[in-house]
């Protein structure tokens, strides 16, 4: 079973309030979210749009609840903006995360992303990089990853629906063309499942380079409906495609087994974007915590 001194459980605020659709959970405050996370039995969180921008204030609010920052999303634009702009924004983010005691950063390439477009079908309209863009992208990731390592961080790349790294083939190419010393994988069970990939198969392939884990479950009938009816990513979210571990169709048993046997150290972080008006975030956080505890010993 997992070693609780080296593997930690966290939960993202996206179940309380949604960064891409702030109308979902607009009524839920930062203090409510982190208090309910702690009450549900989690010790870490990622950063959402209602979190304090002052690192001292953020750390103080978390410390009193026994919580820590696990990581944070960073939008890179390596194929559409100069490298220097990416480096400046990335370094600023690392400095903020260092001030709150984190050592992971989740990078997603957002050039030409359609994940935030409510009317754009997620499968039909995704941007595909050409060879020149692939070189810009992977060389840029290596550059950012070296900066991260030098500051005591792991850059964990987040494959994501609607972005230039969505499919198994795109994930493979990204991993094969980046330096394992500098670029790690933010492994996400939900996004692999959504795009039609066996998440356990991808984990077996890359477990030694996993630097951060997002645990999402998927309501598979809703996923199928999203494909058939040509939904956008956000439409799928609003209609309940995502849920917490143990509440959908993803088989987590091999996922936990592979991570455990590989000696994974770091965060297992629940990230299940739902409409809090339909899925009470505290109830679902407790459900996720109970399921993960029963299947990991954590």
C-alpha positions, -999 to 999 in steps of 0.1 A, spaced: 0 0 0 10 36 -5 34 53 20 15 81 36 47 100 44 55 102 7 21 101 -11 -5 127 -3 -42 133 -10 -55 166 -24 -85 179 -41 -90 207 -66 -114 236 -61 -130 231 -95 -158 211 -79 -167 242 -58 -162 269 -84 -152 266 -121 -124 286 -136 -136 283 -171 -173 289 -162 -172 311 -131 -210 311 -130 -208 275 -118 -203 278 -81 -202 316 -81 -218 315 -46 -190 294 -31 -162 312 -13 -125 304 -10 -129 299 27 -158 275 23 -140 254 -3 -108 249 17 -126 243 49 -148 216 33 -117 201 17 -101 198 51 -132 185 67 -135 158 40 -100 146 49 -77 161 23 -44 178 31 -38 196 -2 -53 216 -29 -45 233 -62 -51 270 -68 -84 284 -81 -96 318 -93 -109 328 -58 -77 320 -39 -58 350 -25 -32 365 -48 -9 373 -19 11 342 -11 14 350 26 -24 353 29 -29 321 10 -5 302 31 -19 315 63 -54 305 54 -42 270 45 -19 265 75 -47 270 100 -67 243 83 -37 218 79 -37 223 41 -10 228 16 -7 238 -21 0 208 -42 4 225 -76 -11 250 -100 -22 252 -136 1 272 -159 -10 281 -195 20 280 -218 19 295 -253 51 280 -267 40 278 -303 22 311 -305 42 335 -284 80 342 -280 98 319 -256 109 349 -235 72 358 -227 66 322 -216 98 322 -195 88 354 -177 53 342 -169 65 308 -159 92 321 -136 68 344 -119 45 315 -113 73 294 -99 82 322 -75 46 324 -62 44 286 -58 77 285 -40 64 311 -15 35 289 -6 57 258 -3 47 239 -35 72 220 -57 50 210 -87 36 230 -116 11 217 -141 17 231 -176 -8 230 -204 -1 243 -239 -30 267 -246 -21 279 -281 -52 274 -302 -70 256 -274 -107 250 -278 -113 237 -242 -129 270 -232 -151 275 -262 -187 266 -253 -199 261 -289 -169 243 -304 -171 205 -306 -143 189 -287 -134 162 -311 -139 177 -345 -122 211 -342 -90 204 -322 -59 221 -335 -31 197 -348 5 209 -347 28 207 -377 64 195 -374 78 230 -369 54 237 -341 62 204 -325 98 214 -323 90 248 -309 67 231 -283 90 203 -271 122 225 -271 102 251 -251 90 225 -226 126 214 -221 136 250 -215 109 256 -190 115 222 -173 152 231 -168 142 263 -151 117 244 -129 143 218 -119 168 245 -110 143 260 -86 134 226 -70 102 220 -90 89 194 -114 72 206 -145 43 182 -150 27 184 -185 -11 181 -184 -26 164 -215 -60 179 -219 -91 177 -240 -93 204 -266 -56 212 -266 -27 203 -289 -18 173 -266 -51 153 -263 -46 119 -280 -24 90 -271 -3 97 -302 2 133 -292 11 123 -256 36 98 -269 53 123 -292 55 149 -264 70 124 -240 94 110 -266 107 144 -276 112 159 -242 140 154 -217 130 131 -189 152 151 -166 131 182 -171 96 172 -183 72 150 -163 36 140 -169 6 153 -151 -13 120 -155 -51 124 -157 -74 94 -156 -103 114 -169 -88 131 -199 -73 98 -212 -107 81 -207 -126 110 -224 -104 108 -255 -108 70 -257 -75 58 -242 -71 32 -216 -57 52 -187 -40 22 -171 -21 14 -204 -8 49 -206 3 48 -169 22 16 -174 41 32 -203 50 64 -184 47 57 -147 84 65 -141 79 100 -155 46 108 -136 52 138 -114 16 146 -105 -17 126 -106 -52 139 -113 -79 114 -103 -111 119 -123 -139 95 -129 -161 96 -160 -198 90 -165 -193 69 -196 -229 73 -210 -224 111 -209 -190 108 -226 -207 88 -253 -234 113 -257 -208 141 -259 -192 123 -289 -225 115 -306 -239 150 -302 -207 168 -309 -205 187 -276 -179 211 -266 -157 203 -235 -176 228 -214 -210 214 -225 -198 180 -214 -187 194 -180 -221 211 -175 -239 178 -183 -219 157 -158 -193 139 -179 -168 142 -150 -172 130 -114 -151 119 -84 -133 85 -82 -157 57 -75 -188 74 -90 -182 66 -127 -169 40 -151 -131 43 -147 -114 12 -133 -90 27 -107 -77 -6 -93 -49 -10 -119 -41 27 -117 -35 25 -79 -16 -8 -83 7 6 -110 15 37 -90 20 18 -58 43 -8 -73 63 19 -90 69 37 -57 51 69 -68 58 98 -45 38 130 -47 1 140 -49 -30 120 -58 -53 149 -65 -90 146 -71 -100 169 -99 -136 165 -110 -153 195 -125 -190 194 -119 -218 219 -115 -220 223 -77 -257 231 -79 -261 195 -91 -233 178 -73 -227 192 -38 -189 196 -36 -186 186 1 -207 155 -4 -187 145 -34 -154 153 -17 -163 130 12 -173 103 -13 -140 106 -31 -120 105 1 -138 74 13 -132 56 -20 -96 65 -22 -89 55 14 -106 21 9 -85 14 -22 -51 28 -13 -48 27 25 -41 64 26 
